[in-house]
Amino acid sequence: MSDLKADTKRIRECSRALQRIYHAFTDRANPAEDYSAAELGNKLVVDAFDEFASNWKIHRKDLAEKIRTLGVITAEAARSYDAMDAKLAEALRRQDERAKRDGGPK
């Protein structure tokens, strides 16, 4: 018999965290977007953020989609583990009831 254990609460937390990361990736591509050179201290810093945002935009959408997909997969895994556990528990209860009804194990 396997000692496989799944912490479905933790798996759900992981799924929610991945969804938050996904939204952070898709909601704001350039973290310096609303700041001026005066606020950031230097035009070079603004230019660096702009260059980063341009490069990041190319890969961000693909990465964000992979993160979203992983969030969906982890949520489904938690549901599947819970459903499997419930079915197994029900099968064991039925087996116990049959054993009691039929006079115990043979």
C-alpha positions as a printed Julia matrix, in Angstrom:
106×3 Matrix{Float64}:
   0.0     0.0     0.0
   1.36    3.43   -0.93
   1.86    6.21    1.57
   0.96    8.84   -1.01
  -0.32   12.01    0.63
  -1.49   15.19   -1.05
  -1.9    18.45    0.86
  -4.82   19.79   -1.16
  -4.99   22.97    0.92
  -1.4    23.73   -0.03
  -2.04   22.82   -3.66
  -4.99   25.26   -3.74
  -2.81   27.97   -2.17
  -0.27   27.35   -4.92
  -2.98   27.69   -7.55
  -4.16   31.01   -6.1
  -0.56   32.29   -5.91
   0.0    31.36   -9.56
  -3.15   33.23  -10.54
  -1.9    36.32   -8.65
   1.43   36.07  -10.49
  -0.41   35.71  -13.79
  -2.38   38.9   -13.11
   0.77   40.74  -12.07
   2.42   39.69  -15.33
  -0.52   40.73  -17.47
  -1.6    43.89  -15.65
   1.66   45.79  -15.72
   4.43   45.08  -18.21
   6.71   47.99  -17.32
   7.05   48.69  -13.59
   8.31   52.24  -14.3
   5.53   53.04  -16.77
   3.93   55.85  -14.78
   7.14   57.41  -13.45
   9.18   60.25  -14.87
  12.97   60.62  -15.02
  12.72   63.04  -12.09
  10.92   60.45   -9.97
  13.31   57.64  -10.92
  16.35   59.87  -10.6
  17.75   59.63  -14.1
  16.71   59.4   -17.76
  19.05   56.41  -18.13
  16.96   54.53  -15.57
  13.79   55.37  -17.49
  15.42   54.22  -20.74
  16.56   50.98  -19.09
  13.03   50.28  -17.89
  11.64   51.07  -21.34
  14.12   48.69  -22.97
  13.3    46.03  -20.41
   9.57   46.47  -21.07
  10.07   46.1   -24.83
  12.07   42.89  -24.45
   9.83   41.62  -21.69
   6.68   42.18  -23.76
   7.97   39.68  -26.32
   8.21   36.85  -23.78
   5.73   37.95  -21.11
   2.59   36.78  -22.86
   3.92   33.25  -23.37
   5.23   33.03  -19.81
   2.0    34.43  -18.37
  -0.03   31.83  -20.26
   2.17   29.04  -18.93
   1.73   30.37  -15.39
  -2.06   30.56  -15.88
  -2.11   27.01  -17.2
  -0.09   25.76  -14.24
  -2.55   27.49  -11.9
  -5.45   25.71  -13.59
  -3.62   22.37  -13.44
  -2.88   22.71   -9.71
  -6.5    23.63   -8.96
  -7.69   20.6   -10.92
  -5.14   18.38   -9.15
  -6.52   19.43   -5.76
 -10.08   18.72   -6.92
  -9.03   15.33   -8.29
  -7.19   14.34   -5.11
 -10.2    15.32   -2.99
 -12.61   13.43   -5.26
 -10.38   10.34   -5.29
 -10.05   10.47   -1.51
 -13.84   10.77   -1.09
 -14.46    7.82   -3.43
 -11.88    5.68   -1.65
 -13.34    6.54    1.76
 -16.83    5.67    0.53
 -15.63    2.34   -0.93
 -13.93    1.47    2.36
 -17.08    2.35    4.34
 -19.17    0.11    2.07
 -16.64   -2.71    2.45
 -16.75   -2.35    6.25
 -20.56   -2.41    6.21
 -20.56   -5.56    4.04
 -18.03   -7.23    6.31
 -20.12   -6.43    9.4
 -23.34   -7.57    7.69
 -21.79  -10.82    6.44
 -20.23  -11.74    9.76
 -16.79  -10.21    9.44
 -13.82  -10.89    7.2
 -13.37  -14.37    5.79
